Amino acid sequence: MAEHRTMQRGALLDAARSLLSEGGTEALTFPALAERTGLARSSVYEYFRSRAAVVEELCAVDFPVWAAEVESAMARADDAEGKVEAYVRKQLELVGDRRHRAVVAISASELDDGAREKIRAAHGGLVAMIVEALAELGQAEPRLGAMLLQGVVDAAVRRIELGAAEEPDRIAEAAVAMALRGVRG
């Protein structure tokens, strides 16, 4: 029974990711989740009490996976500058991932305080990953530098998500170049 519930919960989260990436937060409804998973609408409420609860669960499941991928890319770098480059590149590489599109849709929506706090904490975890590398590069205020560096990443993500005139690879190269010039001082 527990295994079945776990599988159903996973199917609901997968359906939520798809709905969010396809149609934004407006598409994330319990009737749509029920239709995608073949569950009765009332059954969806057995797993999640609200849309916000679905969002919180997605954050709890997907942000750590995304952060682990960024951290792994950084760990393969040989030096602090390489870590900065990996930090930027990996996040931009993940833009096409369904989990990321869902997170972007979630971030743009009206959320309750609990969901918003989970998103803030997850972004804070990403920013914390790069602080040490910036300190190694001589940044006087590495935490502030990390927050500003994440701002460059966020701007590049938005540009890619909007389907800008530039190719995603060109946006990534520009973001990496800007980041590296910025951290070198």
Backbone bond lengths (Angstrom), bond angles and torsions (degrees), N, CA, C in turn:
res aa  C-N    CA-C-N  psi(-1)  N-CA   C-N-CA  omega(-1)  CA-C   N-CA-C  phi
1 M - - - 1.451 - - 1.535 111.02 -
2 A 1.333 116.68 -44.77 1.463 120.01 -179.25 1.521 110.50 -63.70
3 E 1.318 116.81 -38.58 1.465 120.59 179.53 1.531 110.25 -64.50
4 H 1.326 116.57 -40.33 1.469 121.41 178.27 1.526 110.39 -62.30
5 R 1.327 117.17 -44.54 1.472 121.16 179.29 1.528 110.42 -62.71
6 T 1.327 116.01 -40.47 1.469 120.10 179.17 1.529 110.05 -63.18
7 M 1.320 116.18 -42.45 1.467 119.87 179.01 1.529 111.04 -65.61
8 Q 1.324 117.07 -41.75 1.464 120.76 179.04 1.525 110.62 -63.91
9 R 1.333 116.21 -43.17 1.469 120.80 179.03 1.528 109.58 -61.40
10 G 1.326 116.86 -43.39 1.464 121.11 177.40 1.518 111.77 -61.70
11 A 1.339 116.81 -40.85 1.468 120.65 178.34 1.528 110.74 -64.92
12 L 1.321 116.63 -38.73 1.467 120.30 177.68 1.527 110.91 -64.98
13 L 1.327 117.01 -42.07 1.467 119.95 179.01 1.525 110.70 -66.35
14 D 1.321 117.03 -39.76 1.460 120.16 178.24 1.529 110.29 -63.98
15 A 1.323 116.00 -41.92 1.465 119.72 176.91 1.532 110.69 -63.70
16 A 1.327 116.93 -39.29 1.466 120.77 178.30 1.532 110.72 -62.70
17 R 1.333 116.78 -42.29 1.477 120.04 177.51 1.524 110.48 -58.75
18 S 1.318 115.79 -46.36 1.464 120.30 -179.47 1.526 111.18 -62.31
19 L 1.315 116.28 -47.28 1.462 119.85 -179.98 1.525 111.34 -59.95
20 L 1.323 116.32 -45.34 1.466 120.32 -179.74 1.517 111.98 -64.15
21 S 1.333 117.05 -42.66 1.461 119.13 -177.43 1.520 111.59 -72.85
22 E 1.326 117.26 -27.55 1.463 120.87 179.72 1.519 113.32 -83.88
23 G 1.342 116.97 -38.66 1.457 118.39 -171.87 1.504 116.56 -136.79
24 G 1.344 116.59 10.56 1.458 119.00 179.77 1.519 111.58 73.91
25 T 1.318 115.19 -171.31 1.462 119.63 -173.66 1.522 112.95 -66.83
26 E 1.333 117.52 -25.59 1.457 119.22 178.81 1.524 110.74 -63.14
27 A 1.321 116.92 -29.03 1.468 121.40 -178.28 1.522 112.68 -77.60
28 L 1.332 116.50 -18.04 1.463 120.28 -177.88 1.524 109.76 -83.42
29 T 1.329 115.09 90.90 1.453 121.44 177.70 1.525 108.96 -126.04
30 F 1.304 116.29 157.42 1.462 119.21 178.58 1.529 111.96 -65.08
31 P 1.338 119.39 -39.31 1.472 117.96 175.47 1.537 111.62 -60.55
32 A 1.328 117.13 -39.72 1.473 119.72 179.34 1.528 110.61 -67.25
33 L 1.335 117.06 -40.68 1.473 120.01 176.76 1.522 110.25 -61.49
34 A 1.318 116.11 -42.78 1.466 120.29 179.60 1.527 110.52 -62.06
35 E 1.321 116.13 -44.80 1.466 120.25 -179.30 1.529 111.00 -63.02
36 R 1.328 117.41 -44.34 1.468 121.21 -178.37 1.524 112.89 -65.35
37 T 1.315 116.52 -31.06 1.466 119.86 -174.89 1.523 113.29 -102.29
38 G 1.327 116.61 -9.74 1.452 119.43 -178.35 1.516 113.31 78.12
39 L 1.319 116.66 11.53 1.470 120.83 177.43 1.529 109.79 -90.17
40 A 1.305 114.73 157.38 1.462 119.26 171.08 1.528 107.57 -70.64
41 R 1.317 115.86 147.46 1.473 119.88 -179.28 1.525 111.12 -55.65
42 S 1.318 116.97 -40.38 1.464 120.23 179.75 1.530 110.94 -63.72
43 S 1.329 117.41 -29.09 1.468 120.86 179.20 1.527 111.63 -69.14
44 V 1.341 116.22 -31.81 1.463 119.64 178.52 1.527 109.44 -60.02
45 Y 1.346 116.43 -37.70 1.465 121.10 -179.96 1.527 112.43 -67.60
46 E 1.313 117.79 -18.57 1.460 120.51 176.04 1.534 110.90 -71.21
47 Y 1.338 116.32 -23.75 1.462 121.49 -178.71 1.525 112.23 -98.28
48 F 1.317 116.29 -36.79 1.466 121.26 -177.29 1.519 109.19 -137.26
49 R 1.331 116.72 135.31 1.456 120.65 -178.12 1.527 112.77 -82.55
50 S 1.363 116.11 -19.01 1.463 119.93 -177.33 1.522 109.79 -162.23
51 R 1.334 115.63 170.48 1.472 120.31 174.02 1.525 109.91 -60.60
52 A 1.324 115.69 -39.03 1.469 119.50 179.83 1.522 110.58 -60.09
53 A 1.317 117.41 -36.80 1.468 120.53 178.71 1.531 110.81 -66.23
54 V 1.329 116.66 -36.76 1.468 120.66 175.88 1.530 109.04 -63.48
55 V 1.327 116.12 -46.20 1.459 121.95 179.84 1.534 110.60 -60.23
56 E 1.325 116.79 -45.81 1.469 120.15 179.62 1.523 111.11 -60.93
57 E 1.318 116.51 -40.99 1.471 120.19 179.22 1.526 110.87 -65.51
58 L 1.337 116.83 -42.00 1.467 119.83 177.37 1.526 110.66 -59.81
59 C 1.317 115.60 -43.22 1.469 119.56 178.30 1.524 110.57 -61.38
60 A 1.320 115.94 -44.56 1.464 120.72 -177.91 1.523 111.49 -64.77
61 V 1.325 117.15 -32.95 1.466 121.42 -177.66 1.528 111.89 -87.90
62 D 1.333 117.11 -46.34 1.467 120.42 -169.71 1.524 115.25 -85.70
63 F 1.320 118.06 -37.15 1.464 118.95 -179.73 1.525 112.82 -59.30
64 P 1.317 119.49 -45.15 1.475 118.60 179.38 1.530 112.98 -61.70
65 V 1.329 117.10 -35.83 1.468 120.19 178.58 1.522 109.31 -65.88
66 W 1.315 115.97 -45.38 1.458 121.51 179.73 1.531 109.62 -62.52
67 A 1.316 116.98 -46.95 1.464 120.78 179.96 1.521 111.17 -62.04
68 A 1.327 117.37 -38.76 1.468 120.78 179.06 1.523 111.03 -63.98
69 E 1.317 116.82 -36.16 1.465 120.17 177.86 1.530 110.70 -67.14
70 V 1.319 116.98 -40.98 1.467 120.57 177.52 1.525 109.42 -65.53
71 E 1.316 117.04 -45.64 1.459 121.90 -179.74 1.532 111.62 -61.65
72 S 1.314 116.83 -39.98 1.464 121.32 178.61 1.529 110.88 -64.39
73 A 1.319 116.59 -42.46 1.466 120.46 177.72 1.526 110.55 -61.95
74 M 1.328 115.80 -41.53 1.463 119.98 179.67 1.540 110.98 -66.03
75 A 1.316 116.64 -37.33 1.469 121.05 -178.23 1.521 111.65 -64.57
76 R 1.311 117.57 -27.04 1.474 121.24 179.48 1.528 112.66 -78.59
77 A 1.330 116.92 -11.62 1.469 120.48 -178.74 1.523 110.39 -75.56
78 D 1.329 115.49 147.59 1.467 121.55 -176.50 1.521 114.27 -82.67
79 D 1.325 116.81 -25.62 1.464 119.33 -176.41 1.530 109.84 -147.32
80 A 1.320 115.53 177.70 1.467 121.03 -175.92 1.531 111.60 -61.62
81 E 1.321 116.95 -40.20 1.462 120.14 179.32 1.538 110.22 -64.33
82 G 1.318 116.22 -39.88 1.462 120.87 176.70 1.520 111.74 -63.92
83 K 1.333 116.48 -34.44 1.467 120.60 177.63 1.530 110.30 -65.73
84 V 1.322 116.62 -41.15 1.467 120.40 178.10 1.528 109.30 -61.88
85 E 1.327 115.55 -47.14 1.468 119.39 179.89 1.532 110.65 -60.41
86 A 1.320 117.39 -44.96 1.467 121.20 179.77 1.524 111.07 -63.09
87 Y 1.313 116.29 -39.49 1.470 122.19 179.25 1.531 110.38 -58.29
88 V 1.311 115.92 -46.86 1.462 120.83 -178.94 1.528 110.32 -71.34
89 R 1.320 116.57 -51.54 1.470 120.42 -175.72 1.526 112.72 -59.80
90 K 1.322 116.91 -45.61 1.460 119.25 -176.05 1.527 111.04 -64.48
91 Q 1.315 117.44 -41.19 1.465 118.99 178.60 1.524 110.93 -63.02
92 L 1.318 116.66 -39.75 1.461 119.57 -179.56 1.528 110.90 -72.83
93 E 1.307 116.77 -31.87 1.464 120.92 175.74 1.534 110.68 -64.30
94 L 1.318 116.32 -34.45 1.460 121.02 -177.70 1.531 113.54 -76.48
95 V 1.328 117.46 -6.77 1.463 120.80 -178.29 1.529 111.33 -57.00
96 G 1.315 118.06 -37.57 1.458 120.82 -178.55 1.517 114.01 -76.12
97 D 1.310 116.96 -12.36 1.460 121.99 -178.48 1.525 110.00 -70.41
98 R 1.323 117.75 138.19 1.465 122.88 179.77 1.516 112.66 -56.43
99 R 1.347 115.58 -37.34 1.474 118.85 178.77 1.516 110.08 -60.54
100 H 1.322 115.98 -41.14 1.462 119.31 -178.78 1.521 111.19 -68.13
101 R 1.331 116.41 -44.16 1.469 118.99 179.31 1.520 110.16 -59.67
102 A 1.312 116.40 -37.71 1.469 119.83 178.05 1.522 110.38 -65.39
103 V 1.331 116.75 -42.52 1.470 120.81 -179.82 1.525 110.28 -63.90
104 V 1.332 117.55 -40.99 1.465 120.91 177.86 1.518 109.79 -62.14
105 A 1.320 117.36 -44.06 1.464 120.46 178.73 1.522 110.47 -62.40
106 I 1.317 115.69 -41.96 1.461 120.37 178.96 1.530 110.16 -61.87
107 S 1.323 116.17 -47.14 1.461 121.13 -176.49 1.518 112.20 -61.38
108 A 1.314 116.42 -29.67 1.461 120.20 -177.75 1.526 112.62 -83.56
109 S 1.306 116.82 -6.63 1.458 119.26 -173.86 1.523 112.48 -95.49
110 E 1.315 113.87 171.34 1.457 120.21 173.39 1.523 106.87 -82.15
111 L 1.311 116.05 118.98 1.462 121.53 -176.60 1.509 110.25 -121.38
112 D 1.319 114.66 159.32 1.458 117.29 173.67 1.527 108.74 -76.86
113 D 1.321 116.61 169.85 1.464 121.09 -175.00 1.519 112.81 -61.22
114 G 1.325 118.17 -36.95 1.462 121.22 -179.51 1.520 112.25 -63.11
115 A 1.330 116.24 -45.68 1.464 120.59 179.76 1.525 110.43 -66.59
116 R 1.332 115.92 -42.95 1.464 119.35 179.35 1.527 111.51 -61.96
117 E 1.313 116.75 -39.18 1.466 120.97 179.23 1.524 111.21 -65.75
118 K 1.326 117.80 -37.86 1.465 121.21 177.45 1.529 110.44 -63.89
119 I 1.312 116.56 -40.60 1.469 120.35 178.39 1.529 110.14 -65.89
120 R 1.329 116.67 -44.40 1.479 120.12 178.06 1.523 111.02 -59.99
121 A 1.325 116.31 -44.33 1.469 120.26 -179.78 1.523 111.17 -63.74
122 A 1.318 116.69 -40.34 1.464 119.86 179.46 1.526 110.95 -65.53
123 H 1.336 117.38 -43.42 1.462 119.88 177.27 1.530 110.28 -65.08
124 G 1.319 116.23 -36.77 1.463 119.82 176.71 1.517 111.06 -61.38
125 G 1.323 116.59 -37.31 1.463 120.92 176.73 1.513 111.72 -64.18
126 L 1.328 117.13 -39.07 1.467 120.45 176.97 1.528 110.13 -64.02
127 V 1.313 115.73 -47.12 1.467 120.40 -179.09 1.534 110.11 -60.95
128 A 1.328 117.03 -41.34 1.470 120.72 -178.80 1.530 111.96 -61.10
129 M 1.326 117.02 -29.48 1.472 120.76 -178.93 1.525 113.18 -60.69
130 I 1.304 116.58 -30.61 1.469 119.95 -171.09 1.521 112.92 -99.77
131 V 1.327 118.03 -9.14 1.463 121.88 -176.68 1.531 111.68 -57.43
132 E 1.321 117.44 -47.03 1.471 120.73 -178.05 1.527 111.97 -60.94
133 A 1.324 116.75 -42.28 1.467 120.14 179.38 1.525 110.33 -63.10
134 L 1.329 116.92 -39.62 1.464 120.04 179.10 1.520 110.95 -67.77
135 A 1.317 117.30 -36.65 1.471 120.31 176.12 1.521 109.83 -63.75
136 E 1.323 117.41 -41.89 1.472 121.47 177.43 1.522 111.46 -60.50
137 L 1.330 115.79 -32.24 1.463 119.88 -179.86 1.523 112.61 -82.69
138 G 1.335 116.69 2.17 1.460 120.37 175.26 1.509 115.13 89.90
139 Q 1.325 118.40 14.21 1.459 120.15 177.26 1.521 109.14 -64.20
140 A 1.323 116.94 128.04 1.468 121.51 -178.74 1.529 111.16 -65.20
141 E 1.333 117.11 -35.69 1.461 122.19 179.56 1.530 108.09 -128.00
142 P 1.320 116.80 78.95 1.467 119.58 -173.18 1.530 114.14 -61.73
143 R 1.323 118.89 -32.97 1.474 120.22 178.79 1.522 110.15 -66.80
144 L 1.310 116.99 -45.17 1.460 120.82 176.23 1.525 109.71 -62.59
145 G 1.320 116.55 -44.38 1.462 120.84 177.89 1.521 111.50 -58.15
146 A 1.330 116.74 -40.48 1.465 121.28 179.31 1.524 110.86 -63.68
147 M 1.319 115.98 -41.25 1.466 119.75 179.12 1.527 111.12 -65.40
148 L 1.322 116.27 -40.02 1.459 120.09 178.24 1.527 111.07 -69.21
149 L 1.333 116.64 -39.04 1.456 120.93 176.58 1.531 109.86 -60.75
150 Q 1.335 116.84 -42.34 1.461 119.91 177.58 1.521 110.37 -63.35
151 G 1.327 116.90 -31.21 1.464 120.28 175.73 1.522 111.76 -62.69
152 V 1.333 116.88 -38.69 1.469 121.05 176.02 1.532 109.14 -63.19
153 V 1.332 116.07 -45.10 1.471 120.47 179.08 1.534 109.73 -61.24
154 D 1.322 116.88 -47.39 1.465 120.69 -178.80 1.529 111.40 -60.42
155 A 1.326 117.22 -40.28 1.464 120.55 178.76 1.528 110.40 -65.31
156 A 1.317 116.95 -40.90 1.469 120.55 178.22 1.529 110.56 -66.16
157 V 1.315 116.41 -39.68 1.472 120.62 177.50 1.521 109.71 -59.70
158 R 1.324 116.57 -48.44 1.473 120.09 -179.90 1.524 110.69 -60.12
159 R 1.311 116.40 -40.38 1.473 120.67 -179.94 1.529 110.35 -62.63
160 I 1.312 116.15 -43.74 1.470 120.50 178.64 1.525 109.90 -66.12
161 E 1.325 116.63 -45.69 1.468 121.36 -178.13 1.529 111.50 -61.57
162 L 1.328 117.33 -33.89 1.463 120.77 -179.14 1.523 112.56 -73.75
163 G 1.339 116.57 -10.75 1.458 119.40 -176.45 1.507 111.00 71.37
164 A 1.333 115.44 44.49 1.462 121.86 -177.99 1.525 111.08 -56.74
165 A 1.321 115.22 165.02 1.463 121.08 -179.35 1.525 111.71 -60.95
166 E 1.330 116.66 -32.33 1.458 119.93 -179.68 1.531 109.75 -77.40
167 E 1.312 115.30 149.09 1.459 121.14 175.70 1.532 108.84 -68.99
168 P 1.333 118.00 148.40 1.469 120.43 178.77 1.528 113.68 -54.33
169 D 1.332 117.27 -36.54 1.473 119.67 178.72 1.518 111.26 -63.75
170 R 1.327 116.41 -38.40 1.470 120.81 179.42 1.530 110.65 -67.57
171 I 1.330 116.14 -39.39 1.464 120.51 177.15 1.525 109.58 -63.97
172 A 1.325 116.45 -43.28 1.467 120.56 179.49 1.524 110.84 -62.07
173 E 1.324 117.15 -44.40 1.472 120.25 179.61 1.528 111.15 -62.14
174 A 1.319 116.85 -41.45 1.469 120.78 179.06 1.524 110.33 -65.10
175 A 1.331 117.18 -41.43 1.468 120.70 179.80 1.524 110.79 -65.74
176 V 1.323 117.16 -43.09 1.468 121.01 178.16 1.531 109.85 -61.73
177 A 1.325 116.82 -47.28 1.461 120.97 -179.44 1.528 110.79 -59.62
178 M 1.321 116.03 -45.08 1.471 120.41 179.78 1.523 110.23 -63.22
179 A 1.314 116.16 -44.22 1.469 120.60 -179.50 1.522 110.57 -62.13
180 L 1.307 117.29 -47.48 1.474 119.96 -177.25 1.531 111.51 -67.35
181 R 1.329 117.04 -40.23 1.470 118.59 175.80 1.522 110.63 -62.10
182 G 1.316 115.81 -39.10 1.470 121.06 -178.69 1.513 112.42 -67.11
183 V 1.318 118.04 -41.35 1.464 119.38 -176.98 1.518 111.70 -78.93
184 R 1.316 117.24 -20.89 1.463 119.13 176.30 1.519 111.48 -77.31
185 G 1.328 116.04 -22.33 1.455 120.76 176.86 1.485 114.51 84.41
